[in-house]
Every structure is written in C-alpha cells, then in structure tokens.
C-alpha cells in the first residue's frame, strides 16, 4: 500500500519554520566565539534544548542533536507506521552513525569525535549514541546492538569477534543493510522518493569509490556497490575504486556522470568524499524544492525538510567548531550548505 504523505507534509512545513535561515547563519559566521553563537541561538529560539552561559562548541553540537531528535520525533508521530520517506532517511543516518561509532571504537578516538556530525534516529536515539560512543572496542558496540535488536547486529558480532576488525568487512555489512532498507522504501514510496534514492545510491557509490581509490583493498570493492542508481554502473564503480589515486577515480566518476544533474557536483568535489556529501545535500534540497511546487502533497516537501534539517546540523557544527578554532569568517560562510530562500 502506498503511503499518504499529506499529514506528514503539513507537519514538515510547520517544522521548517523553526529551522535556521541562511541569513542567520551568514550573520553568525561573523561572531567572535562559540559563546556568542550560543547566545544568538538561544535568542533566536532555534534550539529545543537550553544552553549554559558561555557554552562551547561541544555543548552547541549536543543541543543541536537533541533539537534534531525532537523534530524527527514530531514528524514520526504524524507519519504512521513504516513511512517510506522517514525510513529511507533513518536508514542512511543509521549507516552514518554506526560507521563513525565502529571506526571510532577501533581507533580509540575520543567520544566527542565519534559523535561528530551524527543525527539521532529511532533505532539510535541521542542517549544510545552517547553510550555507544564510550565503547572500548567495536565488539562492545556490536554486543550493545544485539540488545537493541538492530538489523546489523548479528553480522557485526561475528566480524568483531576477530582480534583485528576488518573495517572494510564492516562497510560491507552496513552497505547491505542500507541497500535493503532503501529498496523497501522505494517500493512503498512515490516517484519523487524513488528518484531521490537513485541519486543517493549514485552518490553513496561515488563516495565509496573515492575512499577506496589508491588503497590495496580495491579488489574487494565489488560487494560495496549498491545497485539501483542511474549514472554509475558496477563496471565504472569498480574502475573508479581500483584507480591509483583519488584524482584518477574522480576522472572516471566525472565521465560516468557527464550529462547528468550530478555532473556539477563531481566538478566541484571530485576528489573529496566529504565535499561530495555536502554538495549532494545541497543538490537534494534544490531538487526537492522544485518537486514540491509540482507535487505539493507528495514526498518531496518532506524530503526537502529532512535535507534542510541535515544541512542545519552540519552548518551549526561547522560554525561552532570553526569559531572555536578561529576559522576566517569568509571560509565559514563559503562552507555553509543551507540555501538562500
């Protein structure tokens, strides 16, 4: 049965009024420090959670994460069971979260670093993320996921039983679950959601190819490919992943995306997976805004809101830590993802 998006669209449009505007973010880039940003955020009412006086970057990021959790919880109450738009969004965020938490545990990174940029989901709420970020090893993460009934758990428990965890094998587990969850969402969604997922698959594959390029593990790239995209087929994915450098991989990907709406993204971020993700987010916002005008009661307005919510989280984190580190105002503004009105 196809989902009815109208109730969710109404709630998403209302919640969108509470998101930061590009004008605000541009203005806040000129502030002197995170404490000033915290004061501005409190005055604007953009955060659900209060901030202490003189709050630093970590406190701002934590408050933003709680705010995102609140927005997503309100959406979920209007969505009904198994809404494909939220399911698709949560699937990607679950993958991002577990990827960071497992890598961070393997590298013994500080908990703060493991949580950087993560958005909570129903399966991985804020408190669970904080708990998992303290795990002493990937196996501790995997065992906690078993208790939570997470779909990644059993495969990860097997992998993390080894003395040395193969992070590429972990990537394979995460990619398989993401692909299956996206396939289920596409079957229940509308044309706008299916189109969005095809684009997301292309971008996820492109990021994976860039990260594998130049590494000795290129021969193991094939299982990481997620079928269902439009522009990047398995053959060109493998060619990019097996390239001698990211520059060479970027050239393969640019050829694959030539003539598509994603070509401009590759032109600006062909060798940097992180920049490609940010560019893809900006592309998603613009695309779903256009679709919203054509089909205002379909999934596009909800997708646009979710993309803007993700962009706001990334922008506030960038501003908070950028101000703490003394990053120039111009550089902070240049890195913003939230679009102008």
C-alpha positions in Angstrom: 0.0 0.0 0.0 1.4 3.4 -1.0 1.9 6.0 1.8 -0.3 9.0 2.3 2.2 11.9 2.6 -0.3 14.7 3.2 -0.3 14.7 7.1 3.5 14.4 7.1 3.8 17.3 4.6 1.7 19.6 6.8 3.9 18.8 9.9 7.1 19.2 7.8 6.0 22.6 6.5 5.3 23.7 10.1 8.6 22.5 11.4 10.5 24.1 8.6 9.6 27.5 10.0 11.8 26.7 13.0 14.9 26.0 11.0 17.8 28.4 10.8 17.7 30.7 7.7 20.8 31.3 5.5 20.7 34.9 6.6 21.0 33.9 10.2 23.9 31.5 9.5 25.7 34.1 7.5 25.4 36.6 10.3 26.5 34.2 12.9 29.7 33.4 10.9 30.9 36.9 12.0 30.5 36.2 15.7 33.7 36.1 17.8 33.4 32.8 19.6 31.1 29.8 20.3 29.7 31.5 23.4 28.4 34.3 21.2 26.9 31.8 18.9 25.2 30.0 21.8 23.7 33.3 22.9 22.4 34.0 19.4 20.9 30.6 19.1 19.1 31.0 22.4 17.8 34.4 21.4 16.6 33.0 18.0 14.7 30.1 19.6 16.2 27.7 17.1 17.2 25.1 19.6 14.8 23.0 21.7 17.4 22.4 24.4 18.8 25.3 26.6 22.4 26.1 26.6 24.5 27.1 29.6 26.1 30.5 29.8 29.4 30.5 27.9 28.6 27.2 26.1 31.3 25.8 23.9 31.2 24.1 20.6 30.6 20.6 22.1 27.6 21.9 24.0 26.2 23.6 20.9 26.5 20.4 18.9 24.9 18.3 21.6 22.0 20.8 21.8 21.5 20.7 18.1 21.5 16.9 18.1 18.7 17.0 20.7 16.8 19.5 18.6 17.1 17.3 15.6 15.8 14.3 17.6 12.8 16.4 18.7 11.9 17.4 15.1 12.2 13.9 13.9 10.0 12.6 16.8 7.3 15.1 15.9 7.4 14.0 12.3 7.2 10.4 13.3 4.0 11.0 15.3 2.4 12.2 12.1 3.9 9.7 9.7 2.1 6.5 10.7 3.8 3.1 10.7 6.7 2.4 8.3 6.6 5.7 6.4 9.0 5.2 3.5 10.4 8.8 3.5 11.4 8.6 7.1 12.5 5.0 6.8 14.9 5.9 3.9 16.3 8.9 5.8 16.7 6.9 9.0 18.4 4.1 7.1 21.2 6.4 5.8 21.6 8.1 9.2 21.9 4.7 10.9 24.7 3.8 8.5 26.5 7.0 9.1 26.2 6.6 12.8 27.4 3.0 13.0 30.2 3.7 10.6 31.5 6.5 12.8 31.0 4.7 16.1 32.7 1.4 14.9 35.6 3.2 13.3 36.0 5.4 16.3 36.0 2.4 18.6 38.6 0.7 16.5 40.8 3.7 16.5 40.1 4.6 20.2 39.0 8.0 19.2 37.5 10.4 21.8 33.7 10.0 22.3 33.2 13.6 21.1 35.0 12.8 17.8 32.9 9.6 17.3 29.7 11.6 17.6 30.7 14.5 15.3 28.0 15.3 12.8 25.8 12.3 13.7 22.0 12.6 13.7 19.8 10.5 16.0 17.3 8.0 14.7 14.5 5.9 16.3 16.9 2.9 16.4 19.9 5.1 17.6 18.5 7.9 19.7 20.6 10.5 21.4 21.2 8.6 24.6 22.2 5.4 22.8 24.6 7.3 20.5 26.3 8.8 23.6 26.5 5.4 25.2 27.9 3.7 22.1 30.5 6.5 21.7 32.0 5.4 25.0 32.5 1.7 23.9 36.1 0.5 24.3 36.0 -1.7 21.2 34.0 -2.4 18.1 32.8 -5.6 19.8 31.3 -3.7 22.6 29.3 -1.7 20.0 28.2 -4.8 18.3 27.0 -6.5 21.5 25.0 -3.5 22.5 23.4 -3.6 19.1 22.3 -7.1 19.8 20.5 -6.0 22.9 18.8 -3.2 20.8 17.7 -5.7 18.2 19.5 -3.8 15.4 19.5 -5.4 11.9 23.3 -5.0 11.7 23.9 -6.7 15.0 24.5 -10.4 14.2 26.8 -9.8 11.3 28.8 -7.3 13.3 29.1 -9.6 16.3 30.7 -12.2 14.0 33.1 -9.7 12.5 34.1 -8.1 15.8 34.9 -11.5 17.4 38.2 -11.4 15.5 41.3 -10.0 17.2 41.7 -7.4 14.4 38.5 -6.0 13.0 38.4 -5.6 9.2 36.8 -2.2 8.7 36.1 -3.0 5.0 34.0 -6.0 6.1 32.2 -3.7 8.4 31.5 -1.4 5.5 30.0 -4.4 3.6 27.6 -5.2 6.4 26.4 -1.6 6.6 26.1 -1.3 2.8 24.0 -4.4 2.6 21.5 -3.3 5.2 21.3 0.2 3.7 20.6 -1.2 0.3 17.8 -3.5 1.5 16.1 -0.7 3.6 16.3 1.6 0.6 14.8 -1.0 -1.7 11.8 -1.5 0.7 11.3 2.3 1.0 11.4 2.7 -2.8 8.7 0.0 -3.3 6.3 1.9 -0.9 7.2 5.4 -2.0 6.3 7.8 -4.8 8.2 8.8 -7.9 9.9 11.7 -6.0 11.3 9.3 -3.4 12.4 6.7 -5.9 14.2 9.4 -7.9 15.9 10.7 -4.8 17.0 7.2 -3.8 18.5 6.6 -7.2 20.5 9.8 -6.8 21.5 8.9 -3.2 22.7 5.5 -4.4 24.9 7.1 -7.1 26.4 9.4 -4.6 27.0 6.7 -1.9 28.7 4.6 -4.6 30.8 7.5 -5.7 31.9 8.3 -2.2 32.8 4.6 -1.6 34.8 4.6 -4.9 36.8 7.7 -3.9 37.6 6.3 -0.4 38.8 3.0 -2.0 40.9 4.6 -4.7 44.6 4.2 -4.2 44.1 1.6 -1.5 45.3 -2.0 -1.7 41.8 -3.2 -1.0 40.5 -2.1 -4.4 40.0 -5.8 -5.4 37.4 -6.2 -2.6 35.3 -3.2 -3.8 32.7 -5.2 -5.7 30.5 -6.1 -2.7 30.3 -2.4 -1.7 28.5 -1.5 -4.8 24.8 -0.7 -4.2 22.6 -1.5 -7.3 19.8 0.8 -8.2 21.5 4.1 -9.2 21.2 5.8 -12.5 24.5 7.1 -13.7 27.1 4.9 -12.1 27.1 1.3 -13.0 29.1 -1.5 -11.5 31.8 -1.5 -14.1 32.6 2.2 -13.8 32.3 2.0 -10.0 35.0 -0.8 -10.0 37.2 1.2 -12.4 37.0 4.3 -10.0 37.5 2.2 -6.9 40.5 0.5 -8.4 42.1 3.7 -9.6 45.6 4.5 -8.5 44.6 7.8 -6.8 41.5 9.9 -5.9 42.3 12.2 -8.8 42.2 9.3 -11.2 39.0 8.0 -9.6 37.5 11.4 -9.9 38.1 11.4 -13.6 36.3 8.1 -14.0 33.4 9.4 -12.0 33.2 12.6 -13.9 32.9 10.7 -17.1 30.2 8.5 -15.7 28.2 11.5 -14.5 28.7 13.6 -17.6 25.4 15.0 -18.9 23.5 14.3 -15.7 22.4 16.7 -13.0 25.1 15.3 -10.8 28.0 16.3 -13.1 28.3 19.7 -11.5 28.7 18.0 -8.1 31.7 16.0 -9.3 33.2 19.0 -10.9 33.5 20.8 -7.6 34.2 17.8 -5.3 35.6 15.1 -7.5 38.4 14.1 -5.1 36.9 14.7 -1.7 34.1 12.3 -0.3 33.2 14.8 2.4 32.7 17.7 0.0 30.8 15.4 -2.3 28.4 14.6 0.5 27.8 18.3 1.3 27.3 19.0 -2.4 24.8 16.2 -2.6 22.9 17.6 0.3 22.6 21.0 -1.4 21.5 19.3 -4.6 18.8 17.3 -2.7 17.4 20.5 -1.2 17.2 22.3 -4.5 15.7 19.2 -6.3 13.0 18.5 -3.7 12.1 22.2 -3.6 11.4 22.2 -7.3 9.4 18.9 -7.0 7.4 20.4 -4.1 6.0 23.0 -6.4 4.8 20.4 -8.9 3.5 17.8 -6.3 2.9 19.7 -3.0 1.2 16.7 -1.3 3.8 14.1 -2.3 7.0 13.1 -0.5 9.1 16.0 -1.9 8.2 18.6 0.8 9.1 16.1 3.5 12.4 15.2 1.8 13.2 18.9 1.4 12.7 19.4 5.1 14.8 16.4 6.1 17.6 17.6 3.8 17.4 21.1 5.3 17.4 19.6 8.8 20.6 17.7 8.0 22.1 20.8 6.4 21.3 22.9 9.5 23.0 20.3 11.7 26.1 20.4 9.5 26.2 24.2 9.4 25.8 24.8 13.1 28.5 22.2 13.8 30.8 23.9 11.3 30.1 27.3 12.8 30.6 26.2 16.4 33.9 24.5 15.8 35.0 27.0 13.3 34.5 29.9 15.7 36.3 27.9 18.4 39.3 27.3 16.1 39.4 30.8 14.7 38.4 29.9 11.1 38.1 33.1 9.0 34.6 34.4 8.5 34.7 34.1 4.7 35.7 30.4 5.0 32.8 29.7 7.4 30.3 31.3 5.0 31.7 29.5 2.0 31.2 26.1 3.7 27.5 26.7 4.5 25.1 24.2 3.0 21.7 25.7 3.9 20.4 27.5 0.9 19.1 31.1 0.5 15.3 31.5 0.5 
